[in-house]
Amino acid sequence: PQKNPYTGKIVILVDELSGSASEQFAAGMQEVGRATVIGKKTEGDDMDADLVELPTGAYLIYAAGEPRTPKGVVVEGRGVVPDIEVGLTRAGLLAGRDAQLEAAIERIKNGKR
């Protein structure tokens, strides 16, 4: 255990392109109540895999595990559903606004965790 662990508010931003380890991290932190997840549902691409070269020179990738959250939830095929759903719009981005980042800042200033 760390002597002085960070105990402040944590917000994790996710979207439809978040996958793999980023999903596992967001899901775990969300599930244990340590962070608020903001954005859009993730892609659900969190399968552990191995890669082997076949005698022909071709490669085969195959599932080798099924990562789970601390409470046993499988993220693969499901994704991480944010606590606060906020999407990005083309108009907002063209205007220099990032609605997800703004929501995260607001949550840190005024939110619970």
Secondary structure, DSSP 8 states (H G I E B T S, - for coil): --SS---S--EEEE-TT--THHHHHHHHHHHTTS-EEEES-------EEEEEE-TTS-EEEEEEE--B-TT--B-TTT----SEE----HHHHHTT--HHHHHHHHHHHHS--
